[in-house]
Amino acid sequence: MADKARANDPRSEASKSRDLISRGDYTPTPVGKALFVVLRSLDPFIQYSILAHGTGTALLHRVGLRTLPQGLPAYTGIELVDQLGLSPYRLILLGMTIGSSLKQNLWVTAISSEPMSVGNAITISLFNTVVNGINQYAFLLAATSASKESDFPQPSLIVGSVLYSIGLLTELISEAQRKRFKSDPKNKGKPYTGGLWALARHINYGAYTVWRAGYALAAGGWIWGSIVGAFFFSDFATRGVPILNEYCEKRYGEDWQRFKKQTKYRLIPGIY
């Protein structure tokens, strides 16, 4: 069934090969989705191990790199949180990991109708865990950590947290809006152009870029945040948007062309 759906995908084979999502394919994949949920749920434990116990930092020390001391643990009055023994800054970074994991698990179980193969579940989960881990190490390294800028809360933490919150919520809300539209049989074969999608044609991609940049900024400061933001922006602008635009043009025809005229921005309103 998956091969049939792939054959009905109007895009070129080059576009299909560069896309992790099988567009227009609604084959149930309970094993792949279950694996995705398990792997993404493990991520907070991995990131906690890095933040609380310095897992992996011995290798950094061997090459002469210094890491930050633990810092005083936060006291929130919430026993479960206080037992983690993390400083306020590290607690916020862990919260970002948990938030991204919850959002992505909600997406794969309740929002996305496309299949999730076992291979893609591993690839996507591993990628997100690695990126989150790099953020933690950027924070732990004395040479790159954003925590040294000033007294807590640091400007990079404040700005990064705002970008993270806006990006993650925008991504979630926009995808939920589209899901609701697509669930109505009357809208079959129509592109969703309302809600947050009226601001940018691929608002969910832009939102992902924003929260990824915010997470990196909060962990590794302005330079690291800019590098991560530029990486995802470039990937979506040169890969994600073109291959999805090709699919939408061939599937929705004139409706998509009208949407492109009405909504000129692709990823981030006012920017691109």
KEDREN-978920 format. One record per residue (C-alpha): residue number from 1; chain; x, y, z. Coordinates in steps of 0.02 Angstrom, whole numbers, plus 50000, padded with zeros to 5 digits. Layout:
N
+------+-------+-------+-------+-------+
: resi : chain :     x :     y :     z :
+------+-------+-------+-------+-------+
:  NUM :     A :     X :     Y :     Z :
...
+------+-------+-------+-------+-------+
END
This chain:
272
+------+-------+-------+-------+-------+
: resi : chain :     x :     y :     z :
+------+-------+-------+-------+-------+
:    1 :     A : 50000 : 50000 : 50000 :
:    2 :     A : 50143 : 50118 : 50039 :
:    3 :     A : 50219 : 50085 : 49866 :
:    4 :     A : 50052 : 50127 : 49786 :
:    5 :     A : 50038 : 50289 : 49883 :
:    6 :     A : 50215 : 50334 : 49833 :
:    7 :     A : 50174 : 50300 : 49652 :
:    8 :     A : 50025 : 50418 : 49664 :
:    9 :     A : 50136 : 50557 : 49735 :
:   10 :     A : 50146 : 50682 : 49590 :
:   11 :     A : 50319 : 50745 : 49637 :
:   12 :     A : 50480 : 50701 : 49550 :
:   13 :     A : 50580 : 50555 : 49617 :
:   14 :     A : 50717 : 50677 : 49669 :
:   15 :     A : 50595 : 50770 : 49783 :
:   16 :     A : 50526 : 50609 : 49856 :
:   17 :     A : 50700 : 50547 : 49899 :
:   18 :     A : 50739 : 50708 : 49996 :
:   19 :     A : 50579 : 50705 : 50099 :
:   20 :     A : 50558 : 50604 : 50259 :
:   21 :     A : 50369 : 50617 : 50249 :
:   22 :     A : 50265 : 50516 : 50126 :
:   23 :     A : 50148 : 50650 : 50060 :
:   24 :     A : 49970 : 50593 : 50026 :
:   25 :     A : 50003 : 50424 : 50106 :
:   26 :     A : 49893 : 50379 : 50255 :
:   27 :     A : 49949 : 50200 : 50283 :
:   28 :     A : 49938 : 50154 : 50469 :
:   29 :     A : 50109 : 50125 : 50547 :
:   30 :     A : 50078 : 50087 : 50731 :
:   31 :     A : 50249 : 50006 : 50758 :
:   32 :     A : 50345 : 50153 : 50685 :
:   33 :     A : 50243 : 50281 : 50781 :
:   34 :     A : 50258 : 50184 : 50943 :
:   35 :     A : 50447 : 50174 : 50921 :
:   36 :     A : 50452 : 50361 : 50887 :
:   37 :     A : 50359 : 50397 : 51049 :
:   38 :     A : 50474 : 50283 : 51149 :
:   39 :     A : 50633 : 50359 : 51077 :
:   40 :     A : 50575 : 50539 : 51098 :
:   41 :     A : 50520 : 50499 : 51276 :
:   42 :     A : 50695 : 50438 : 51316 :
:   43 :     A : 50772 : 50602 : 51262 :
:   44 :     A : 50736 : 50699 : 51424 :
:   45 :     A : 50824 : 50563 : 51524 :
:   46 :     A : 50976 : 50574 : 51412 :
:   47 :     A : 50983 : 50764 : 51424 :
:   48 :     A : 50959 : 50756 : 51612 :
:   49 :     A : 51106 : 50638 : 51625 :
:   50 :     A : 51214 : 50766 : 51534 :
:   51 :     A : 51153 : 50914 : 51636 :
:   52 :     A : 51151 : 50831 : 51807 :
:   53 :     A : 51297 : 50710 : 51796 :
:   54 :     A : 51404 : 50779 : 51657 :
:   55 :     A : 51389 : 50621 : 51553 :
:   56 :     A : 51516 : 50632 : 51413 :
:   57 :     A : 51613 : 50779 : 51483 :
:   58 :     A : 51761 : 50668 : 51529 :
:   59 :     A : 51803 : 50665 : 51344 :
:   60 :     A : 51797 : 50854 : 51338 :
:   61 :     A : 51913 : 50865 : 51487 :
:   62 :     A : 52038 : 50750 : 51403 :
:   63 :     A : 52061 : 50874 : 51262 :
:   64 :     A : 52085 : 51018 : 51382 :
:   65 :     A : 51911 : 51093 : 51383 :
:   66 :     A : 51837 : 51159 : 51546 :
:   67 :     A : 51657 : 51138 : 51599 :
:   68 :     A : 51552 : 51239 : 51719 :
:   69 :     A : 51522 : 51187 : 51901 :
:   70 :     A : 51349 : 51122 : 51942 :
:   71 :     A : 51286 : 51276 : 52031 :
:   72 :     A : 51161 : 51283 : 52173 :
:   73 :     A : 51005 : 51178 : 52144 :
:   74 :     A : 50841 : 51266 : 52117 :
:   75 :     A : 50708 : 51267 : 52250 :
:   76 :     A : 50533 : 51274 : 52178 :
:   77 :     A : 50433 : 51195 : 52319 :
:   78 :     A : 50386 : 51054 : 52200 :
:   79 :     A : 50466 : 50897 : 52270 :
:   80 :     A : 50479 : 50804 : 52105 :
:   81 :     A : 50568 : 50953 : 52024 :
:   82 :     A : 50681 : 50992 : 52171 :
:   83 :     A : 50739 : 50812 : 52181 :
:   84 :     A : 50820 : 50833 : 52011 :
:   85 :     A : 50954 : 50938 : 52093 :
:   86 :     A : 50975 : 51054 : 51945 :
:   87 :     A : 51018 : 51238 : 51949 :
:   88 :     A : 50880 : 51355 : 51885 :
:   89 :     A : 50969 : 51377 : 51718 :
:   90 :     A : 50991 : 51190 : 51691 :
:   91 :     A : 50812 : 51160 : 51745 :
:   92 :     A : 50751 : 51276 : 51608 :
:   93 :     A : 50856 : 51187 : 51476 :
:   94 :     A : 50787 : 51020 : 51533 :
:   95 :     A : 50612 : 51095 : 51521 :
:   96 :     A : 50646 : 51140 : 51340 :
:   97 :     A : 50695 : 50961 : 51304 :
:   98 :     A : 50537 : 50896 : 51388 :
:   99 :     A : 50429 : 51022 : 51295 :
:  100 :     A : 50499 : 50975 : 51125 :
:  101 :     A : 50479 : 50790 : 51162 :
:  102 :     A : 50298 : 50810 : 51217 :
:  103 :     A : 50257 : 50917 : 51066 :
:  104 :     A : 50331 : 50794 : 50942 :
:  105 :     A : 50246 : 50646 : 51024 :
:  106 :     A : 50080 : 50738 : 51018 :
:  107 :     A : 50111 : 50774 : 50834 :
:  108 :     A : 50147 : 50594 : 50786 :
:  109 :     A : 50003 : 50519 : 50887 :
:  110 :     A : 49862 : 50646 : 50867 :
:  111 :     A : 49902 : 50765 : 50725 :
:  112 :     A : 50001 : 50681 : 50586 :
:  113 :     A : 49906 : 50560 : 50474 :
:  114 :     A : 50058 : 50514 : 50369 :
:  115 :     A : 50151 : 50351 : 50404 :
:  116 :     A : 50305 : 50343 : 50515 :
:  117 :     A : 50419 : 50202 : 50462 :
:  118 :     A : 50536 : 50120 : 50587 :
:  119 :     A : 50684 : 50193 : 50494 :
:  120 :     A : 50615 : 50370 : 50497 :
:  121 :     A : 50567 : 50352 : 50680 :
:  122 :     A : 50748 : 50312 : 50722 :
:  123 :     A : 50820 : 50446 : 50608 :
:  124 :     A : 50709 : 50588 : 50666 :
:  125 :     A : 50721 : 50542 : 50850 :
:  126 :     A : 50910 : 50522 : 50844 :
:  127 :     A : 50930 : 50688 : 50754 :
:  128 :     A : 50829 : 50782 : 50885 :
:  129 :     A : 50920 : 50697 : 51029 :
:  130 :     A : 51090 : 50738 : 50953 :
:  131 :     A : 51044 : 50921 : 50924 :
:  132 :     A : 50977 : 50935 : 51102 :
:  133 :     A : 51134 : 50853 : 51168 :
:  134 :     A : 51246 : 50974 : 51074 :
:  135 :     A : 51149 : 51116 : 51154 :
:  136 :     A : 51183 : 51045 : 51327 :
:  137 :     A : 51369 : 51028 : 51294 :
:  138 :     A : 51374 : 51205 : 51224 :
:  139 :     A : 51300 : 51260 : 51390 :
:  140 :     A : 51419 : 51156 : 51495 :
:  141 :     A : 51577 : 51214 : 51408 :
:  142 :     A : 51654 : 51365 : 51493 :
:  143 :     A : 51709 : 51433 : 51324 :
:  144 :     A : 51535 : 51435 : 51247 :
:  145 :     A : 51408 : 51434 : 51388 :
:  146 :     A : 51276 : 51569 : 51387 :
:  147 :     A : 51266 : 51564 : 51577 :
:  148 :     A : 51420 : 51674 : 51599 :
:  149 :     A : 51348 : 51830 : 51518 :
:  150 :     A : 51279 : 51909 : 51677 :
:  151 :     A : 51182 : 51872 : 51834 :
:  152 :     A : 51035 : 51753 : 51816 :
:  153 :     A : 50926 : 51766 : 51714 :
:  154 :     A : 51046 : 51806 : 51573 :
:  155 :     A : 50985 : 51903 : 51420 :
:  156 :     A : 51019 : 51754 : 51307 :
:  157 :     A : 50913 : 51644 : 51420 :
:  158 :     A : 50769 : 51768 : 51420 :
:  159 :     A : 50771 : 51796 : 51232 :
:  160 :     A : 50801 : 51612 : 51196 :
:  161 :     A : 50657 : 51560 : 51308 :
:  162 :     A : 50539 : 51683 : 51223 :
:  163 :     A : 50589 : 51622 : 51050 :
:  164 :     A : 50574 : 51441 : 51106 :
:  165 :     A : 50399 : 51468 : 51179 :
:  166 :     A : 50335 : 51566 : 51030 :
:  167 :     A : 50407 : 51442 : 50905 :
:  168 :     A : 50347 : 51285 : 50991 :
:  169 :     A : 50171 : 51351 : 51021 :
:  170 :     A : 50158 : 51418 : 50844 :
:  171 :     A : 50212 : 51252 : 50772 :
:  172 :     A : 50088 : 51156 : 50879 :
:  173 :     A : 49940 : 51273 : 50852 :
:  174 :     A : 49967 : 51288 : 50664 :
:  175 :     A : 49975 : 51099 : 50643 :
:  176 :     A : 49819 : 51076 : 50750 :
:  177 :     A : 49727 : 51206 : 50646 :
:  178 :     A : 49772 : 51117 : 50485 :
:  179 :     A : 49724 : 50949 : 50560 :
:  180 :     A : 49552 : 51014 : 50605 :
:  181 :     A : 49527 : 51083 : 50429 :
:  182 :     A : 49584 : 50922 : 50345 :
:  183 :     A : 49472 : 50816 : 50457 :
:  184 :     A : 49317 : 50894 : 50379 :
:  185 :     A : 49265 : 50791 : 50225 :
:  186 :     A : 49203 : 50952 : 50142 :
:  187 :     A : 49384 : 51012 : 50131 :
:  188 :     A : 49452 : 50860 : 50041 :
:  189 :     A : 49574 : 50911 : 49906 :
:  190 :     A : 49591 : 51089 : 49969 :
:  191 :     A : 49745 : 51171 : 50046 :
:  192 :     A : 49725 : 51251 : 50216 :
:  193 :     A : 49755 : 51438 : 50202 :
:  194 :     A : 49678 : 51506 : 50362 :
:  195 :     A : 49733 : 51531 : 50541 :
:  196 :     A : 49921 : 51549 : 50565 :
:  197 :     A : 49948 : 51483 : 50389 :
:  198 :     A : 49885 : 51650 : 50322 :
:  199 :     A : 50046 : 51726 : 50392 :
:  200 :     A : 50166 : 51609 : 50303 :
:  201 :     A : 50137 : 51463 : 50185 :
:  202 :     A : 50249 : 51346 : 50285 :
:  203 :     A : 50226 : 51424 : 50456 :
:  204 :     A : 50261 : 51260 : 50546 :
:  205 :     A : 50434 : 51248 : 50469 :
:  206 :     A : 50470 : 51428 : 50514 :
:  207 :     A : 50409 : 51399 : 50692 :
:  208 :     A : 50522 : 51247 : 50710 :
:  209 :     A : 50669 : 51354 : 50654 :
:  210 :     A : 50625 : 51487 : 50784 :
:  211 :     A : 50613 : 51370 : 50933 :
:  212 :     A : 50769 : 51277 : 50882 :
:  213 :     A : 50864 : 51442 : 50873 :
:  214 :     A : 50792 : 51494 : 51041 :
:  215 :     A : 50844 : 51332 : 51125 :
:  216 :     A : 51021 : 51349 : 51056 :
:  217 :     A : 51029 : 51532 : 51106 :
:  218 :     A : 50978 : 51492 : 51284 :
:  219 :     A : 51111 : 51357 : 51296 :
:  220 :     A : 51260 : 51419 : 51198 :
:  221 :     A : 51234 : 51605 : 51177 :
:  222 :     A : 51210 : 51723 : 51031 :
:  223 :     A : 51336 : 51647 : 50910 :
:  224 :     A : 51278 : 51468 : 50935 :
:  225 :     A : 51096 : 51520 : 50925 :
:  226 :     A : 51130 : 51611 : 50761 :
:  227 :     A : 51221 : 51460 : 50689 :
:  228 :     A : 51081 : 51340 : 50732 :
:  229 :     A : 50946 : 51460 : 50671 :
:  230 :     A : 51040 : 51488 : 50507 :
:  231 :     A : 51062 : 51300 : 50482 :
:  232 :     A : 50877 : 51259 : 50498 :
:  233 :     A : 50824 : 51413 : 50401 :
:  234 :     A : 50940 : 51365 : 50258 :
:  235 :     A : 50883 : 51183 : 50260 :
:  236 :     A : 50699 : 51228 : 50251 :
:  237 :     A : 50726 : 51367 : 50122 :
:  238 :     A : 50830 : 51258 : 50005 :
:  239 :     A : 50757 : 51085 : 50037 :
:  240 :     A : 50597 : 51078 : 50139 :
:  241 :     A : 50500 : 51220 : 50058 :
:  242 :     A : 50543 : 51180 : 49875 :
:  243 :     A : 50497 : 50995 : 49887 :
:  244 :     A : 50335 : 51032 : 49980 :
:  245 :     A : 50294 : 51174 : 49860 :
:  246 :     A : 50313 : 51054 : 49714 :
:  247 :     A : 50193 : 50932 : 49797 :
:  248 :     A : 50064 : 51067 : 49835 :
:  249 :     A : 50073 : 51141 : 49661 :
:  250 :     A : 50037 : 50973 : 49580 :
:  251 :     A : 49904 : 50921 : 49706 :
:  252 :     A : 49809 : 51084 : 49731 :
:  253 :     A : 49839 : 51173 : 49566 :
:  254 :     A : 49755 : 51343 : 49553 :
:  255 :     A : 49706 : 51343 : 49738 :
:  256 :     A : 49890 : 51336 : 49784 :
:  257 :     A : 49935 : 51473 : 49660 :
:  258 :     A : 49804 : 51586 : 49737 :
:  259 :     A : 49872 : 51548 : 49910 :
:  260 :     A : 50047 : 51595 : 49854 :
:  261 :     A : 49983 : 51763 : 49790 :
:  262 :     A : 49885 : 51797 : 49949 :
:  263 :     A : 50023 : 51742 : 50068 :
:  264 :     A : 50192 : 51800 : 50005 :
:  265 :     A : 50298 : 51741 : 50150 :
:  266 :     A : 50359 : 51560 : 50149 :
:  267 :     A : 50430 : 51525 : 50323 :
:  268 :     A : 50433 : 51673 : 50441 :
:  269 :     A : 50312 : 51820 : 50425 :
:  270 :     A : 50400 : 51982 : 50382 :
:  271 :     A : 50566 : 51894 : 50346 :
:  272 :     A : 50551 : 51759 : 50213 :
+------+-------+-------+-------+-------+
END
